[in-house]
Structure formats: C-alpha cells, structure tokens
Amino acid sequence: MHPNAAFRSDDRALFETLIDEIGFAMVFQTTPDGPRVAHTPLVSAGEGTVRFHLSRGNALTKHLADAEALVVVNGPDGYVSPRWYADPNQVPTWNYVALELEGPVRRLEGPETTALLDALSARHEARIAGAPWTRDKMDPARFRQLLGGIVGFELEVRAWRPTLKLSQNKPADDRERVAAGLEAAGAAGIAQLMRTLA
C-alpha cells in the first residue's frame, strides 16, 4: 500500500468491481519453507470474502488452511514520463491500481469448490461470444478426476488496503496530460481510470 493518503480509498463497491473485473490475484504467505506466492483466479463470495483455488501440488496448498494470507489484485499500470508535466522539475513515476486483502483462510469443502469453479467459469464465459461452456458438457467422471487435482480456499477479508495511484497529487491539467501520455503509450486502462476515478 502506498504511504500517500491521496492514493487511498474506502469505496468497498470499487474494491468489489476491481475483484470482479480483474478476476486474478497473487496469494502470499510465509510458510515453514519460506515465503511463497501463488497466482490464481479469484471471485468475490460476498460478505467480505474471496474464493480461489490452487493445484493440489502447489507449495502453498498444504499451508493455507487455518492460517493468515495476503491476496493482491493488480489492476492497470503505466510509466509516467516527467515530460508530461508542466513543471520540468519532476521525476519519472508509475501510476497503478492495486488492492491488498488480508485475513484468515479456510479450506473449502467439495461442493463449495465445485460452486467456486461454476462461478468462475460463468463469470468469464459471459465475456466470450457464443454459447458458454458449462461443466455439464463434460463427462462427470472426468470432472471429478480434475476436481481432485485442486483445492479451494476462502479468505475472510479483515484488512482492505487499496492503492489507486492516479496522479491525484498533481494539478488537473497535469493529470490530463499524464492520462493522454499513458493512452498514447498504450496504457489505455490506467488512463481511463485516471479520468474516471481521480
């Protein structure tokens, strides 16, 4: 989390939107084997919880249940050139959106993991043209076999730590030049957020 309070928010609806739109996260934990991270699809389960799954063989899988973890959702980002400011006495920086979620983790039971997979596929299949994939298109025995290769988890979010670094500490005309520069450099996502959130 960035230390500048200008880059923080307490807008839980925005946090839920970020989780929903990005849908992918990193899970961090310090284990007896040292610090570990896993990358995973993520879905909000309501009531301040998020759910995810890991391969049964992932180094974190055996440590997460009944422990504390940190989940990080990274949004759009982009390099900010000092050339985009009116004042030449500036240095390069980076604009970005990140959401840190911290809390205890519990292991999901079988039907809960199936529900998690159904929720994930429904959410992402809806973004693709054509008839959506559903697990009823699979041989049930094959689905059960693949399900056995993963473990589902739920994190109860006790700490929400967002960073929305969108040049809020700069004058409006500088923010617009930065957004235009980012857009021209191919970072349209962060430019759009600058214009809508800052």
C-alpha positions in Angstrom: 0.0 0.0 0.0 1.4 3.4 -1.0 2.0 5.6 2.1 0.5 8.7 0.5 -3.1 9.1 1.7 -4.1 10.8 -1.6 -3.9 7.4 -3.2 -6.2 5.5 -0.8 -9.9 4.9 -0.9 -12.5 3.3 1.3 -15.0 2.6 -1.5 -15.9 -1.1 -1.0 -18.1 -1.1 -4.1 -15.0 -0.1 -6.1 -12.9 -2.9 -4.5 -15.6 -5.5 -5.4 -15.6 -4.1 -9.0 -11.8 -4.5 -9.2 -12.0 -8.1 -8.0 -14.8 -8.8 -10.5 -13.2 -7.1 -13.5 -9.7 -8.3 -12.9 -10.5 -11.7 -11.6 -6.9 -12.8 -11.0 -4.7 -12.4 -8.0 -1.5 -13.4 -6.2 -1.7 -15.2 -2.8 1.2 -14.7 -0.4 2.1 -16.5 2.7 5.1 -17.1 4.9 5.4 -20.8 5.4 7.8 -23.1 7.3 9.5 -23.5 3.9 9.9 -19.7 3.5 7.8 -17.1 1.7 5.6 -18.4 -1.1 3.3 -16.9 -3.7 0.7 -18.5 -6.0 -1.2 -17.0 -8.9 -4.9 -17.8 -9.1 -8.3 -16.8 -10.4 -10.3 -15.0 -7.8 -14.0 -14.4 -7.2 -15.8 -12.4 -4.6 -18.1 -14.6 -2.5 -19.9 -11.8 -0.7 -19.9 -10.9 3.0 -16.2 -9.7 2.7 -14.8 -13.0 1.5 -13.0 -14.1 -1.7 -12.5 -17.5 -3.0 -9.8 -19.1 -5.1 -8.3 -22.5 -5.9 -4.8 -23.9 -6.2 -3.3 -27.0 -7.7 -3.1 -29.7 -5.0 0.7 -29.8 -5.7 1.2 -26.0 -5.2 3.7 -25.2 -2.5 1.1 -23.1 -0.6 -1.7 -25.6 -0.7 -0.6 -27.5 2.4 -0.1 -24.3 4.5 -3.1 -22.1 3.7 -5.9 -23.7 5.7 -6.5 -22.1 9.1 -3.7 -19.5 8.5 -3.4 -15.9 7.6 -2.6 -14.9 4.0 -2.3 -11.8 1.8 -4.1 -11.6 -1.6 -3.0 -9.0 -4.1 -5.1 -7.9 -7.1 -3.1 -5.9 -9.5 -5.0 -3.6 -11.9 -3.8 -1.5 -14.8 -0.5 0.4 -14.5 1.8 2.5 -16.6 5.1 4.5 -16.6 4.6 8.3 -16.2 7.2 10.4 -18.0 8.3 13.7 -16.5 7.8 15.2 -20.0 4.1 15.2 -19.4 4.2 17.7 -16.6 4.1 21.5 -16.9 6.9 21.8 -14.3 10.2 20.4 -15.7 11.4 19.6 -12.2 9.7 16.3 -12.0 11.0 12.7 -11.9 9.6 9.5 -13.6 7.0 7.6 -11.6 4.5 4.8 -12.1 0.7 5.0 -11.8 -1.1 1.9 -10.8 -4.0 0.3 -9.1 -3.6 -2.5 -6.5 -5.8 -4.0 -3.9 -4.3 -5.9 -0.9 -6.7 -8.2 1.0 -5.5 -9.8 4.3 -7.2 -12.3 6.5 -7.7 -15.9 7.7 -8.1 -18.7 5.2 -10.3 -21.8 5.3 -10.3 -24.8 3.1 -13.5 -25.3 1.0 -15.4 -28.5 1.1 -16.0 -30.4 -2.1 -19.4 -28.9 -3.1 -18.0 -25.4 -2.3 -15.1 -25.9 -4.6 -17.5 -27.0 -7.4 -19.6 -23.9 -6.8 -16.4 -21.8 -7.0 -15.5 -23.3 -10.3 -19.0 -22.8 -11.6 -19.0 -19.1 -10.5 -15.6 -18.5 -12.1 -16.5 -20.1 -15.4 -19.9 -18.4 -15.6 -18.3 -15.0 -15.0 -15.6 -15.4 -17.6 -17.6 -17.4 -20.1 -20.1 -14.5 -20.2 -17.3 -12.3 -21.6 -16.8 -14.5 -24.6 -19.0 -14.5 -27.6 -21.0 -17.7 -28.3 -22.6 -20.4 -26.2 -20.9 -20.5 -22.8 -19.0 -23.6 -21.6 -20.6 -25.3 -18.6 -19.3 -28.4 -16.8 -22.4 -30.3 -17.9 -20.7 -30.5 -21.3 -18.0 -32.8 -19.6 -18.1 -36.4 -18.7 -18.9 -36.2 -14.9 -16.2 -38.8 -14.1 -13.6 -36.7 -15.8 -14.8 -33.6 -14.0 -14.5 -35.4 -10.6 -11.0 -36.5 -11.6 -9.9 -33.0 -12.4 -11.6 -31.6 -9.3 -9.4 -33.9 -7.3 -6.3 -32.1 -8.6 -7.2 -28.8 -6.9 -8.0 -27.4 -3.5 -10.5 -24.5 -3.0 -10.0 -21.8 -0.4 -11.9 -18.8 1.1 -10.2 -15.8 2.6 -12.2 -13.7 5.1 -11.0 -10.1 4.3 -10.2 -8.4 7.6 -8.0 -5.7 6.1 -8.6 -3.9 2.7 -5.6 -2.0 1.6 -6.1 -0.3 -1.7 -3.7 1.9 -3.7 -5.1 3.9 -6.5 -2.1 5.9 -7.7 -3.6 8.1 -10.4 -1.7 11.4 -10.1 -4.2 12.7 -7.6 -1.3 14.7 -6.1 -0.9 16.7 -9.3 -3.0 19.6 -10.7 -5.9 18.8 -13.0 -4.1 19.9 -16.2 -1.1 17.7 -15.4 -3.4 14.8 -14.7 -5.0 15.1 -18.1 -1.5 15.4 -19.8 -0.4 12.2 -18.0 -3.6 10.4 -18.9 -3.1 11.4 -22.6 0.5 10.4 -22.5 -0.3 7.0 -21.0 -3.1 6.4 -23.5 -0.7 7.3 -26.4 1.9 4.9 -24.9 -0.6 2.0 -25.0 -1.7 2.1 -21.3 -5.3 2.9 -22.0 -6.6 1.1 -18.9 -4.8 3.2 -16.4 -5.5 6.4 -18.5 -9.3 5.6 -18.3 -9.1 5.0 -14.6 -7.3 8.4 -14.1 -10.2 10.1 -15.9 -12.9 8.3 -14.1 -11.6 7.8 -10.5 -9.1 10.6 -9.8 
